[in-house]
């Protein structure tokens, strides 16, 4: 096999394996592995690799697969088969009767961790033609970011592709919690405890009832009224009666409701007794007819706590599935920490492009399907995982590319443009494809001797080497001037050094700004057709990456960068 063919084979194989973009370093490694005698000629072959990788990466994934099949028949069949993780079968689930829920706290909008859990819930509801409930858990008045009441439903609708059946806010349901608290007190399954925390803890460690536990129900109802009325924060707690002999002291007579006098961002001072997580979840799951749940395995003990209420009230407990924690290294997914940094002006807001929250990722051009596919790929597993930032985005980018590659039109963007004159370049009318597979033609350019090229390309031009303006012409550099050489690609293929993108010097070019994931900005020129795009359109700026048109300003187009 000729060297060019060997390079092309490995470039195509690498591109197909990684969502359409080959890595030159990986290709060089494979070529040297097959041809050890080439090790001493790495510098020589690296130029060929760069050139061929550039050509391969211009192709769509479909074209890459077709080319790989042609140049190396059967190579894909020999790849290790990766078994796709399927959604689990839900116990006692009947199509049309499944009801699941996702319950975030309104401490901030949804981030990549939420997207994983929410997508699993949503896709299981799709599988069983069930209903997905979004339930905002806001019964802790001190940890609420008020704009989250609007941001969370918006994020959830987007990432589930409109699969949220109904949205509830827990603080709007306070009277329901009070009703069930009173009923449990009347039946003797709960009590109002006024013991000092140290005294209660000592009683539980000794596995004996505290002094409040066995007081008559009538007195507990009186105490309940005082909690709702005049008693101060910290003076009393409603506890659920459990097994005092339980091996885990934390399971013994767990707290269900407590007094919080802080003003609630949504309810103001209307309520002063607030349910804790286990009480609110048990009541809401019953009231909303939840049949199945997916939640973090750290809630396994909570299931045991909530079962006491279900047993006391004669309710049917949902079927619970548990998943391990994904620790995202190098990414700030804590809403509380992020909010503090926003208040310090270190971030511009929840949609700061540097944040791993759904709103900035949506604005960058990521699709809901990419997050859904990521969730399905990880699957329902109780194994904890550590995922680095690079690893996460490598996977997410590959999935996202699958969904946008076929629809994203291609355009030239010249970063930090440098104007060059190519002496004796012929005037041409050139038409390029909007998409290599799905939209032939459509991009018209009138060229003469003057072109804009990117500063990085300009700086690498060397004397007497042959370069090519992509799909336009070949040229050389001599004595710091540029000269037309020829038009055919065949000559460049034989003797050329690198292909560069370009734009003709004309008045109608678009001024373009691209905001990058690290907060930096690239400014340059783009094709006139970019001005016709609608805000929100995802395109591929060739040799630069996939970007989404975020907004049109009077003097420029502002894109947000997604990925290569």
C-alpha positions as CSV (number, residue, x, y, z in Angstrom):
1,X,0.0,0.0,0.0
2,X,1.3,3.5,-0.9
3,X,2.2,5.8,1.9
4,X,-0.7,8.2,1.0
5,X,-3.2,5.4,1.0
6,X,-1.9,4.1,4.4
7,X,-2.2,7.6,5.9
8,X,-5.7,8.0,4.4
9,X,-6.8,4.6,5.7
10,X,-5.8,5.4,9.3
11,X,-7.1,9.0,9.0
12,X,-10.5,7.7,7.9
13,X,-10.6,5.0,10.6
14,X,-9.7,7.5,13.3
15,X,-12.3,10.0,12.1
16,X,-15.1,7.4,12.0
17,X,-14.1,6.2,15.5
18,X,-14.2,9.8,16.9
19,X,-17.3,11.4,15.4
20,X,-15.8,12.7,12.2
21,X,-12.6,14.4,13.3
22,X,-9.3,12.5,12.9
23,X,-6.3,13.4,15.1
24,X,-3.0,13.8,13.2
25,X,-0.9,12.6,16.1
26,X,-2.9,9.4,16.4
27,X,-2.7,8.8,12.6
28,X,1.1,9.3,12.7
29,X,1.4,6.7,15.5
30,X,-0.6,4.1,13.5
31,X,1.4,4.7,10.4
32,X,4.7,4.3,12.2
33,X,3.4,1.2,14.0
34,X,2.6,-0.4,10.6
35,X,5.9,0.8,9.0
36,X,8.6,0.9,11.7
37,X,11.2,1.9,9.1
38,X,9.4,5.2,8.8
39,X,10.3,6.2,12.3
40,X,13.3,8.2,11.2
41,X,11.2,10.1,8.7
42,X,8.5,11.4,11.1
43,X,9.1,15.0,10.2
44,X,8.8,14.2,6.5
45,X,5.6,12.3,6.7
46,X,3.9,14.6,9.2
47,X,3.2,17.1,6.4
48,X,1.5,14.4,4.4
49,X,-0.5,13.4,7.5
50,X,-1.6,17.0,8.2
51,X,-2.7,17.4,4.6
52,X,-4.6,14.2,4.4
53,X,-6.2,14.6,7.8
54,X,-7.4,18.0,6.7
55,X,-9.0,16.5,3.6
56,X,-10.6,13.7,5.6
57,X,-12.0,16.1,8.2
58,X,-13.7,18.1,5.5
59,X,-15.9,15.1,4.7
60,X,-19.2,14.3,6.5
61,X,-19.2,11.2,8.7
62,X,-21.3,9.4,6.1
63,X,-18.7,10.2,3.4
64,X,-15.9,9.1,5.7
65,X,-17.5,5.8,6.3
66,X,-18.1,5.2,2.6
67,X,-14.4,6.1,1.8
68,X,-13.1,3.8,4.6
69,X,-15.2,0.9,3.3
70,X,-13.8,1.5,-0.2
71,X,-10.1,1.9,0.8
72,X,-10.1,-0.9,3.5
73,X,-13.1,-3.3,3.1
74,X,-14.0,-5.0,6.3
75,X,-11.9,-2.9,8.6
76,X,-14.9,-1.7,10.5
77,X,-16.2,-5.2,11.0
78,X,-13.0,-6.1,12.9
79,X,-13.4,-3.3,15.4
80,X,-14.2,-4.3,18.9
81,X,-18.0,-4.4,19.3
82,X,-19.2,-2.0,22.0
83,X,-22.4,-3.3,23.5
84,X,-24.9,-0.4,23.8
85,X,-26.4,0.0,27.2
86,X,-30.2,-0.4,27.1
87,X,-32.7,1.2,29.5
88,X,-33.6,-1.2,32.3
89,X,-37.0,-2.9,32.4
90,X,-39.1,-1.4,35.1
91,X,-40.6,-3.8,37.6
92,X,-44.4,-4.0,37.4
93,X,-44.5,-1.4,34.7
94,X,-47.4,-1.2,32.3
95,X,-47.3,1.0,29.2
96,X,-49.4,4.1,29.8
97,X,-49.4,3.7,33.6
98,X,-45.8,4.7,34.5
99,X,-45.4,8.0,36.4
100,X,-41.9,9.2,37.3
101,X,-40.5,12.5,38.7
102,X,-37.4,14.6,38.7
103,X,-36.9,16.8,41.8
104,X,-34.2,19.5,41.7
105,X,-33.7,22.3,44.2
106,X,-34.1,25.9,42.9
107,X,-30.6,26.8,44.1
108,X,-29.8,27.5,40.5
109,X,-30.7,26.3,36.9
110,X,-29.9,22.8,35.6
111,X,-26.4,21.6,34.9
112,X,-24.8,18.6,33.2
113,X,-25.3,16.3,36.2
114,X,-29.0,17.1,36.2
115,X,-29.2,16.4,32.5
116,X,-27.9,12.8,33.1
117,X,-30.6,11.9,35.7
118,X,-33.4,13.8,34.0
119,X,-32.7,12.2,30.6
120,X,-32.8,8.7,32.1
121,X,-36.2,9.5,33.7
122,X,-37.5,11.1,30.5
123,X,-36.4,8.2,28.3
124,X,-37.9,5.6,30.6
125,X,-41.2,7.5,30.4
126,X,-41.0,7.6,26.6
127,X,-40.3,3.8,26.6
128,X,-43.4,3.1,28.7
129,X,-45.5,5.9,27.3
130,X,-45.7,7.3,30.8
131,X,-45.7,10.7,32.4
132,X,-42.8,12.7,33.7
133,X,-43.4,15.2,36.5
134,X,-41.0,18.0,37.3
135,X,-41.1,18.8,41.0
136,X,-39.2,21.8,42.4
137,X,-38.1,21.1,45.9
138,X,-38.1,24.6,47.6
139,X,-39.0,23.8,51.2
140,X,-35.7,25.2,52.5
141,X,-36.3,29.0,52.4
142,X,-32.6,29.7,52.9
143,X,-31.2,28.1,49.7
144,X,-33.3,29.4,46.9
145,X,-32.3,31.4,43.8
146,X,-35.6,33.0,42.7
147,X,-34.9,33.1,39.0
148,X,-34.5,29.3,39.1
149,X,-38.3,28.9,39.2
150,X,-38.4,30.0,35.6
151,X,-35.0,28.6,34.5
152,X,-35.5,25.0,35.7
153,X,-38.7,24.3,33.8
154,X,-37.2,25.9,30.6
155,X,-34.1,23.8,30.9
156,X,-36.2,20.6,31.6
157,X,-38.4,21.2,28.6
158,X,-35.4,21.7,26.4
159,X,-33.3,18.7,27.5
160,X,-36.3,16.3,27.5
161,X,-37.5,17.6,24.1
162,X,-40.8,18.6,25.6
163,X,-41.4,15.5,27.6
164,X,-42.4,17.1,30.9
165,X,-46.0,16.3,31.6
166,X,-46.6,18.7,34.6
167,X,-44.6,20.9,36.9
168,X,-45.2,21.3,40.7
169,X,-43.6,23.6,43.2
170,X,-43.5,22.1,46.7
171,X,-44.0,25.4,48.6
172,X,-47.3,25.8,46.8
173,X,-48.4,22.5,48.5
174,X,-47.9,23.4,52.1
175,X,-51.5,22.9,53.2
176,X,-51.3,19.3,51.9
177,X,-48.2,18.6,54.0
178,X,-49.9,20.1,57.0
179,X,-52.9,17.9,56.5
180,X,-50.8,14.7,56.5
181,X,-48.7,15.9,59.4
182,X,-51.8,16.4,61.5
183,X,-53.2,13.0,60.5
184,X,-50.0,11.2,61.5
185,X,-50.0,13.1,64.9
186,X,-53.7,12.1,65.4
187,X,-52.9,8.4,64.7
188,X,-49.9,8.4,67.0
189,X,-47.4,7.7,64.3
190,X,-45.6,11.0,64.8
191,X,-44.9,13.4,67.7
192,X,-43.8,16.9,68.4
193,X,-40.4,16.8,70.1
194,X,-39.1,19.8,72.2
195,X,-36.0,18.0,73.5
196,X,-32.7,19.7,73.2
197,X,-30.7,18.2,70.3
198,X,-28.1,16.7,72.7
199,X,-30.7,15.1,74.9
200,X,-32.5,13.6,71.9
201,X,-29.3,12.3,70.5
202,X,-28.3,10.6,73.8
203,X,-31.7,8.9,74.0
204,X,-31.5,7.5,70.5
205,X,-27.9,6.2,71.1
206,X,-29.3,4.4,74.2
207,X,-32.2,3.1,72.1
208,X,-34.8,4.5,74.5
209,X,-37.7,7.0,73.8
210,X,-37.1,10.7,74.4
211,X,-39.3,12.4,77.0
212,X,-41.7,13.6,74.3
213,X,-42.4,10.4,72.4
214,X,-45.0,8.8,74.7
215,X,-47.0,12.0,75.5
216,X,-50.7,11.7,74.6
217,X,-51.7,12.6,71.0
218,X,-53.9,15.5,72.2
219,X,-50.9,17.2,73.7
220,X,-48.9,16.7,70.4
221,X,-51.8,18.3,68.4
222,X,-51.6,21.3,70.8
223,X,-47.8,21.5,70.3
224,X,-48.4,21.3,66.6
225,X,-50.7,24.4,66.8
226,X,-48.0,26.2,68.7
227,X,-45.4,25.4,66.0
228,X,-47.7,26.9,63.4
229,X,-48.3,29.9,65.7
230,X,-45.9,31.3,68.2
231,X,-43.1,28.9,69.0
232,X,-39.6,30.0,67.8
233,X,-37.3,28.4,65.4
234,X,-35.4,25.5,66.9
235,X,-37.9,25.0,69.7
236,X,-39.7,21.9,68.3
237,X,-39.6,19.3,65.5
238,X,-42.2,16.8,64.2
239,X,-40.7,13.4,64.3
240,X,-41.9,10.1,62.7
241,X,-41.9,7.1,65.0
242,X,-39.6,4.4,63.8
243,X,-37.7,1.4,65.3
244,X,-35.6,2.6,68.2
245,X,-33.5,-0.6,67.9
246,X,-32.5,0.1,64.3
247,X,-28.8,-0.5,63.8
248,X,-28.4,2.9,62.3
249,X,-29.0,5.7,64.9
250,X,-29.9,8.1,62.1
251,X,-32.9,6.0,61.2
252,X,-34.4,6.3,64.7
253,X,-37.4,8.8,64.9
254,X,-36.3,10.9,62.0
255,X,-37.3,14.6,61.7
256,X,-40.2,15.4,59.3
257,X,-41.1,19.1,59.8
258,X,-39.3,22.0,61.6
259,X,-39.8,25.7,62.2
260,X,-38.0,28.1,59.8
261,X,-38.7,31.8,60.3
262,X,-36.7,33.1,57.3
263,X,-38.7,34.8,54.6
264,X,-39.4,32.5,51.7
265,X,-38.6,33.9,48.2
266,X,-41.9,32.6,46.8
267,X,-44.2,32.4,49.8
268,X,-42.9,35.3,51.9
269,X,-43.9,35.0,55.6
270,X,-47.1,32.9,54.9
271,X,-45.6,29.7,56.3
272,X,-43.2,29.1,59.2
273,X,-43.2,25.3,59.5
274,X,-41.5,23.6,56.6
275,X,-41.3,19.9,55.7
276,X,-38.0,18.2,55.4
277,X,-37.0,16.1,52.3
278,X,-38.3,12.7,53.4
279,X,-41.7,13.9,54.5
280,X,-42.3,16.0,51.4
281,X,-41.1,13.3,49.0
282,X,-43.3,10.6,50.6
283,X,-46.4,12.8,50.5
284,X,-45.8,14.1,47.0
285,X,-44.9,10.6,45.5
286,X,-48.2,9.3,46.9
287,X,-50.3,12.3,45.9
288,X,-48.9,12.4,42.3
289,X,-49.2,8.6,41.8
290,X,-45.4,8.1,41.3
291,X,-44.9,4.5,40.2
292,X,-41.1,4.4,39.7
293,X,-38.1,6.6,40.5
294,X,-34.4,6.9,39.5
295,X,-32.3,8.7,42.2
296,X,-28.8,8.7,43.6
297,X,-27.9,5.7,45.6
298,X,-27.2,8.0,48.6
299,X,-31.0,8.1,49.0
300,X,-31.2,4.4,49.8
301,X,-31.6,5.1,53.5
302,X,-34.2,7.7,52.7
303,X,-36.3,5.0,51.0
304,X,-36.3,3.2,54.4
305,X,-37.3,6.3,56.2
306,X,-40.1,7.1,53.8
307,X,-41.4,3.5,54.0
308,X,-42.6,4.2,57.6
309,X,-45.0,6.8,56.3
310,X,-46.2,4.5,53.5
311,X,-46.8,1.7,55.9
312,X,-48.6,4.0,58.4
313,X,-50.9,5.4,55.8
314,X,-51.4,2.2,53.8
315,X,-49.9,3.6,50.6
316,X,-48.2,1.7,47.9
317,X,-44.5,2.5,47.7
318,X,-42.9,3.3,44.3
319,X,-40.3,1.0,42.7
320,X,-36.9,2.7,43.2
321,X,-33.8,2.4,40.9
322,X,-30.5,3.9,42.1
323,X,-27.6,5.4,40.2
324,X,-24.0,6.2,41.3
325,X,-22.6,9.7,41.5
326,X,-20.8,11.2,38.6
327,X,-18.0,13.5,39.9
328,X,-17.2,16.0,37.1
329,X,-13.6,17.0,37.6
330,X,-12.5,20.4,36.5
331,X,-16.1,21.7,36.2
332,X,-18.1,23.8,38.6
333,X,-21.5,22.1,38.9
334,X,-22.4,23.4,42.4
335,X,-25.2,25.9,42.0
336,X,-24.5,27.5,45.5
337,X,-20.8,28.0,44.7
338,X,-21.5,29.3,41.3
339,X,-24.1,31.7,42.5
340,X,-21.6,33.2,45.0
341,X,-19.1,33.7,42.2
342,X,-21.8,35.4,40.0
343,X,-22.6,37.7,42.9
344,X,-18.8,38.5,43.0
345,X,-18.9,39.3,39.3
346,X,-16.5,36.5,38.5
347,X,-19.1,35.1,36.1
348,X,-21.5,37.3,34.1
349,X,-24.5,35.2,35.0
350,X,-25.9,31.6,34.8
351,X,-25.5,31.7,31.1
352,X,-21.7,32.5,31.2
353,X,-20.2,30.5,28.4
354,X,-17.6,29.0,30.8
355,X,-20.2,27.2,32.9
356,X,-21.3,23.6,32.5
357,X,-25.0,24.6,32.9
358,X,-27.6,23.8,30.3
359,X,-28.4,27.3,29.2
360,X,-24.8,28.3,28.1
361,X,-24.4,24.8,26.5
362,X,-27.6,25.3,24.5
363,X,-26.4,28.7,23.4
364,X,-23.2,27.1,22.2
365,X,-25.1,24.8,19.9
366,X,-25.4,21.5,21.8
367,X,-28.5,19.5,21.1
368,X,-30.8,17.8,23.7
369,X,-30.2,14.5,21.8
370,X,-26.5,14.7,22.7
371,X,-27.3,14.8,26.4
372,X,-29.8,12.0,26.1
373,X,-27.4,9.8,24.2
374,X,-24.7,10.5,26.9
375,X,-27.2,9.4,29.6
376,X,-28.1,6.3,27.7
377,X,-24.4,5.5,27.2
378,X,-23.6,5.8,30.9
379,X,-26.8,3.9,31.7
380,X,-28.4,3.1,35.0
381,X,-25.5,2.0,37.2
382,X,-24.8,2.3,40.9
383,X,-21.1,2.6,40.2
384,X,-19.6,6.0,41.2
385,X,-17.6,7.6,38.4
386,X,-15.0,10.3,38.1
387,X,-15.2,12.1,34.7
388,X,-12.7,14.7,33.7
389,X,-13.7,17.8,31.8
390,X,-11.8,16.7,28.7
391,X,-13.3,13.2,28.8
392,X,-16.8,14.5,29.2
393,X,-16.7,16.9,26.4
394,X,-14.9,14.5,24.1
395,X,-17.8,12.1,24.5
396,X,-20.5,14.8,24.4
397,X,-18.9,16.5,21.3
398,X,-18.9,13.2,19.4
399,X,-22.6,12.6,20.2
400,X,-23.5,16.2,19.3
401,X,-21.6,16.1,16.0
402,X,-23.7,13.1,15.0
403,X,-26.9,15.3,15.3
404,X,-25.6,18.5,13.7
405,X,-23.2,17.4,11.1
406,X,-25.8,16.6,8.5
407,X,-27.7,19.9,8.8
408,X,-24.9,22.5,9.6
409,X,-24.0,24.4,6.5
410,X,-20.4,25.2,5.9
411,X,-19.0,28.7,5.7
412,X,-15.6,30.4,5.7
413,X,-14.5,32.4,8.7
414,X,-11.2,34.2,8.6
415,X,-9.8,34.7,12.1
416,X,-7.6,37.9,12.5
417,X,-7.7,38.5,8.7
418,X,-4.6,39.5,6.8
419,X,-5.0,41.0,3.3
420,X,-2.7,39.5,0.7
421,X,-2.3,40.2,-3.0
422,X,-1.6,37.2,-5.3
423,X,0.0,38.7,-8.3
424,X,-1.5,37.6,-11.7
425,X,-4.3,35.6,-10.0
426,X,-7.1,35.3,-12.6
427,X,-10.6,36.7,-12.0
428,X,-12.9,33.8,-11.1
429,X,-16.5,33.1,-10.2
430,X,-16.4,30.3,-7.7
431,X,-19.3,28.3,-6.3
432,X,-18.8,26.2,-3.2
433,X,-21.1,23.7,-1.5
434,X,-23.2,24.7,1.5
435,X,-22.9,21.0,2.6
436,X,-20.7,18.3,1.1
437,X,-23.6,15.8,1.0
438,X,-26.9,17.6,1.5
439,X,-26.7,21.0,-0.2
440,X,-24.6,21.3,-3.3
441,X,-23.5,24.8,-4.4
442,X,-25.1,28.0,-3.0
443,X,-21.9,29.9,-2.0
444,X,-20.8,32.3,-4.7
445,X,-17.6,34.3,-4.7
446,X,-16.1,36.7,-7.3
447,X,-12.4,36.7,-6.9
448,X,-9.5,38.8,-8.3
449,X,-6.0,39.2,-6.9
450,X,-6.8,40.2,-3.3
451,X,-7.7,37.8,-0.5
452,X,-8.1,37.7,3.2
453,X,-6.4,34.8,5.0
454,X,-6.2,34.0,8.7
455,X,-3.2,35.4,10.6
456,X,-2.1,32.0,11.7
457,X,-2.0,30.8,8.1
458,X,-0.3,34.0,7.0
459,X,2.5,33.5,9.6
460,X,3.3,30.0,8.4
461,X,3.8,30.9,4.7
462,X,7.4,30.2,3.6
463,X,9.4,31.1,0.6
464,X,9.1,29.0,-2.6
465,X,6.5,26.5,-1.1
466,X,3.3,25.8,-2.9
467,X,0.1,26.7,-1.1
468,X,-3.6,26.4,-2.0
469,X,-6.6,28.6,-1.4
470,X,-9.2,25.9,-0.8
471,X,-11.1,25.1,-4.0
472,X,-9.7,28.2,-5.7
473,X,-6.0,28.4,-6.8
474,X,-2.4,27.5,-6.0
475,X,0.2,30.2,-5.1
476,X,3.7,30.7,-3.9
477,X,5.6,33.2,-1.8
478,X,8.8,34.8,-3.1
479,X,10.6,37.8,-1.6
480,X,7.7,38.4,0.7
481,X,5.3,38.6,-2.2
482,X,2.6,36.2,-3.4
483,X,2.3,34.9,-6.9
484,X,-0.3,32.8,-8.7
485,X,1.0,29.4,-9.8
486,X,-1.9,27.3,-11.1
487,X,-5.6,26.3,-10.5
488,X,-5.7,22.5,-10.6
489,X,-5.8,20.7,-7.3
490,X,-3.8,17.8,-8.9
491,X,-0.6,19.9,-8.9
492,X,-1.0,20.9,-5.3
493,X,-1.7,17.3,-4.3
494,X,1.6,16.4,-5.8
495,X,3.8,19.2,-4.6
496,X,1.8,21.3,-2.2
497,X,2.4,22.2,1.5
498,X,-1.0,23.2,3.0
499,X,-4.5,24.3,2.2
500,X,-5.9,27.6,3.7
501,X,-9.3,29.2,3.8
502,X,-9.9,32.6,2.3
503,X,-12.3,35.3,1.5
504,X,-12.1,37.7,-1.4
505,X,-11.8,41.4,-0.6
506,X,-15.3,42.8,-1.1
507,X,-17.4,45.3,0.7
508,X,-20.2,42.9,1.8
509,X,-18.2,40.6,4.1
510,X,-19.7,39.9,7.5
511,X,-17.9,41.1,10.6
512,X,-17.9,38.1,12.9
513,X,-17.2,37.6,16.6
514,X,-16.9,34.1,18.1
515,X,-17.1,33.6,21.8
516,X,-15.0,30.7,23.0
517,X,-15.7,28.3,25.9
518,X,-12.8,29.8,28.0
519,X,-14.4,33.3,27.7
520,X,-12.0,34.6,25.0
521,X,-13.2,36.1,21.7
522,X,-12.1,35.6,18.2
523,X,-12.8,38.4,15.7
524,X,-12.7,38.3,11.9
525,X,-14.5,38.2,8.7
526,X,-17.2,35.8,7.4
527,X,-19.0,35.1,4.1
528,X,-21.8,37.5,3.2
529,X,-24.3,34.6,3.4
530,X,-23.8,34.5,7.2
531,X,-25.9,37.7,7.4
532,X,-28.9,35.8,6.1
533,X,-28.9,33.3,8.9
534,X,-31.5,33.3,11.7
535,X,-30.4,33.6,15.3
536,X,-30.0,30.2,16.8
537,X,-28.7,28.5,13.6
538,X,-25.9,26.1,14.0
539,X,-23.2,26.2,11.3
540,X,-19.7,24.9,10.7
541,X,-17.1,27.5,10.3
542,X,-14.6,25.5,8.2
543,X,-11.4,24.6,9.9
544,X,-12.6,26.4,13.0
545,X,-15.5,24.5,14.4
546,X,-19.3,24.2,14.9
547,X,-20.8,27.4,16.2
548,X,-24.3,28.8,16.9
549,X,-25.4,32.3,15.8
550,X,-26.3,33.7,19.2
551,X,-27.4,37.2,18.1
552,X,-27.2,39.8,15.3
553,X,-25.9,43.2,16.2
554,X,-25.9,46.2,13.9
555,X,-22.2,46.0,13.2
556,X,-21.4,42.3,13.7
557,X,-22.6,38.7,14.0
558,X,-22.0,37.1,17.4
559,X,-21.5,33.3,17.4
560,X,-20.9,31.0,20.3
561,X,-18.4,28.2,19.8
562,X,-19.5,24.5,20.3
563,X,-16.6,22.2,19.3
564,X,-14.6,20.9,16.4
